[in-house]
Amino acid sequence: MNADDGNMLARSRVATRLPAHDLDRARRFYSAVLGLEPVDERPGGLLYRCGGVDFVVFRSTGASSGSFTQMAWEVDDIEAAVAELRRRGVVFEDVDAPGFRTRDGIAEVEGNYPSKGARGERGAWFRDSEGNLLAIGEPVG
């Protein structure tokens, strides 16, 4: 089924939700380290917008396991992005998994989605102040 089939979810925007035990600490991290400011807020939640897509960091008593990527940004130059984030204090994860391993914080990932027109992707992973696993990626043509 595709968006033309009348499926309301296929026509809807998707927005990520990231839990935070300490919303003030998370706000400081996203501002000072990632350079992002909320575009809106409500009690218990901060709304961010990147590239026209929203994500929310919300106060939660629960937590993600942090064992999987919860959100990722697609960038044009991963080396520049990694260098800038390192200058801001981000510590990148060392990944050694079947099929790829990080070198200097960046992994070469074989394959990509055919619709993206890339043969692979380069990726780097880091945690926010609340333990959420985030990533940046660059498609490789």
C-alpha positions as CSV (number, residue, x, y, z in Angstrom):
1,M,0.0,0.0,0.0
2,N,1.4,3.5,-0.8
3,A,0.3,7.1,0.0
4,D,-1.9,7.2,-3.1
5,D,-4.0,4.3,-1.7
6,G,-5.7,6.6,0.9
7,N,-3.6,5.2,3.8
8,M,-3.7,8.0,6.4
9,L,-0.5,6.9,8.0
10,A,1.4,6.9,4.7
11,R,0.3,10.5,4.2
12,S,1.2,11.6,7.7
13,R,4.4,13.2,9.0
14,V,6.6,11.1,11.3
15,A,8.1,12.6,14.5
16,T,10.6,10.9,16.8
17,R,10.1,11.0,20.6
18,L,13.2,10.7,22.9
19,P,12.8,10.1,26.6
20,A,14.7,12.2,29.2
21,H,14.9,11.7,32.9
22,D,16.1,15.3,33.3
23,L,14.6,17.6,30.8
24,D,16.8,20.6,31.9
25,R,19.9,18.5,31.4
26,A,18.7,17.4,28.0
27,R,17.9,21.0,27.0
28,R,21.5,22.0,27.9
29,F,22.9,19.1,25.9
30,Y,20.9,19.8,22.8
31,S,21.7,23.5,23.0
32,A,25.4,23.5,24.1
33,V,26.6,20.3,22.4
34,L,24.4,19.9,19.4
35,G,23.6,23.6,18.8
36,L,19.9,23.1,18.7
37,E,17.2,25.2,20.4
38,P,13.6,24.1,20.8
39,V,11.1,25.7,18.4
40,D,8.4,25.2,20.9
41,E,7.8,23.7,24.4
42,R,5.2,22.6,26.8
43,P,5.4,21.3,30.3
44,G,7.4,18.2,30.1
45,G,8.4,18.4,26.5
46,L,10.7,20.2,24.1
47,L,10.0,20.4,20.3
48,Y,12.9,20.6,17.9
49,R,12.9,20.9,14.1
50,C,15.7,19.9,11.8
51,G,15.3,20.1,8.1
52,G,11.5,20.4,8.3
53,V,11.1,17.3,10.5
54,D,10.2,17.5,14.2
55,F,11.4,15.5,17.1
56,V,10.5,15.8,20.8
57,V,12.5,15.3,23.9
58,F,10.1,14.6,26.7
59,R,10.3,14.1,30.5
60,S,9.9,10.4,31.2
61,T,10.4,8.0,34.1
62,G,11.1,5.3,31.5
63,A,14.2,5.0,29.4
64,S,15.3,3.5,26.2
65,S,17.8,0.7,26.4
66,G,20.2,2.7,24.2
67,S,21.1,-0.5,22.4
68,F,19.7,0.7,19.1
69,T,19.7,3.9,17.0
70,Q,16.7,6.0,18.0
71,M,17.2,8.9,15.7
72,A,19.7,9.9,12.9
73,W,20.6,13.0,10.9
74,E,21.6,12.6,7.3
75,V,24.6,15.0,6.6
76,D,26.5,15.9,3.4
77,D,30.0,15.7,5.0
78,I,30.3,13.2,7.8
79,E,34.0,14.0,8.6
80,A,33.1,17.7,9.1
81,A,30.0,16.8,11.2
82,V,32.0,14.4,13.4
83,A,34.8,17.0,13.8
84,E,32.4,19.7,14.8
85,L,30.5,17.6,17.2
86,R,33.8,16.4,18.8
87,R,34.8,20.0,19.3
88,R,31.5,20.5,21.1
89,G,32.2,17.5,23.4
90,V,30.4,14.6,21.7
91,V,32.1,11.2,22.3
92,F,31.4,8.8,19.4
93,E,30.7,5.1,20.1
94,D,33.1,2.4,19.0
95,V,31.1,-0.1,17.0
96,D,32.3,-3.6,16.1
97,A,29.3,-5.4,14.7
98,P,28.9,-8.0,11.9
99,G,29.3,-6.1,8.6
100,F,30.9,-3.0,9.9
101,R,33.3,-1.4,12.4
102,T,34.1,2.2,13.3
103,R,37.4,3.7,12.5
104,D,38.0,7.1,14.0
105,G,34.3,7.1,15.0
106,I,33.0,6.5,11.4
107,A,31.8,3.2,10.0
108,E,31.4,2.2,6.3
109,V,28.0,0.5,5.9
110,E,27.6,-1.6,2.8
111,G,24.3,-1.2,0.9
112,N,21.7,1.4,1.0
113,Y,18.1,1.7,0.0
114,P,17.7,1.7,-3.9
115,S,15.4,4.7,-3.8
116,K,18.3,6.8,-2.2
117,G,20.5,6.2,-5.2
118,A,23.5,5.4,-3.1
119,R,25.7,2.3,-2.9
120,G,26.3,2.6,0.9
121,E,26.4,4.9,3.8
122,R,29.0,6.1,6.3
123,G,27.7,6.4,9.9
124,A,28.7,7.5,13.4
125,W,26.9,7.0,16.7
126,F,26.8,8.9,20.0
127,R,24.6,9.2,23.1
128,D,22.8,12.3,24.3
129,S,22.8,13.3,27.9
130,E,19.9,10.8,28.6
131,G,21.6,7.8,27.1
132,N,19.6,7.8,23.8
133,L,21.6,6.5,20.9
134,L,21.7,9.0,18.1
135,A,23.5,8.8,14.7
136,I,24.7,10.8,11.8
137,G,25.0,9.3,8.4
138,E,26.2,10.2,4.9
139,P,25.0,8.3,1.8
140,V,27.9,7.2,-0.4
141,G,27.2,7.5,-4.2
